[in-house]
Amino acid sequence: MTDQRPALVEGLESHEVEDGLVVYQTATERVHYLNAVASVVFELCTGEHTEDEIVDLVGAAWGLAQPPGDEVKACIESFRAEGMLE
């Protein structure tokens, strides 16, 4: 269990596309293409939810019997590694 509350950094511009989001990171001039699941995780990284709450919310959004803890936490770690989270 973790009580970290991931929050997006300033300078991210997101645009909805057919299958997710395209996120432009102004600080690094990088473009990130997020699939539908990563897009939901991205949008939940507001600083209001803990990582565990995000896992539960993603599981509920897709009606999963078992929340996708490892996958969501890996996604959050990927956002951190890319400098997209505070």
LINPELIN-V228002 format. One record per pair of residues at least 4 apart in sequence whose C-alpha atoms are under 7 Angstrom apart, sorted by the first residue. I is the first residue (numbers start at 1). GAP is how many residues later the second one is. Records with the same first field share a line. If there is no record, write none. Layout:
I = GAP ; GAP
This chain:
1 = 51
2 = 49 ; 50
3 = 47 ; 48
4 = 46 ; 47
5 = 42 ; 43 ; 44 ; 45 ; 46
6 = 39 ; 40 ; 41 ; 44 ; 45 ; 79 ; 80
7 = 38 ; 39 ; 40 ; 78 ; 79
8 = 37 ; 38 ; 76 ; 77 ; 78
9 = 75 ; 76 ; 77
11 = 14 ; 15 ; 16
12 = 11 ; 12 ; 13 ; 14
13 = 10 ; 11 ; 12
14 = 7 ; 8 ; 9 ; 10
15 = 6 ; 7 ; 8
16 = 4 ; 5 ; 6
17 = 4 ; 5
19 = 16 ; 17
20 = 14 ; 15 ; 16 ; 19
21 = 12 ; 13 ; 14 ; 18
22 = 9 ; 10 ; 11 ; 12
23 = 8 ; 9 ; 10
24 = 5 ; 6 ; 7 ; 8
25 = 4 ; 5 ; 6
34 = 4 ; 5
35 = 4
36 = 4
37 = 4
38 = 4 ; 37
39 = 4
40 = 4
41 = 4 ; 13
44 = 10
49 = 4 ; 5
50 = 4
51 = 4
52 = 4
53 = 4
54 = 4
55 = 4 ; 12 ; 13 ; 14 ; 17
56 = 4 ; 11
57 = 4
58 = 4
59 = 4 ; 5 ; 7 ; 8 ; 9
60 = 4
68 = 4
69 = 4
70 = 4
71 = 4
72 = 4
73 = 4
74 = 4
75 = 4
76 = 4
77 = 4
78 = 4
79 = 4 ; 5 ; 6
80 = 4 ; 5
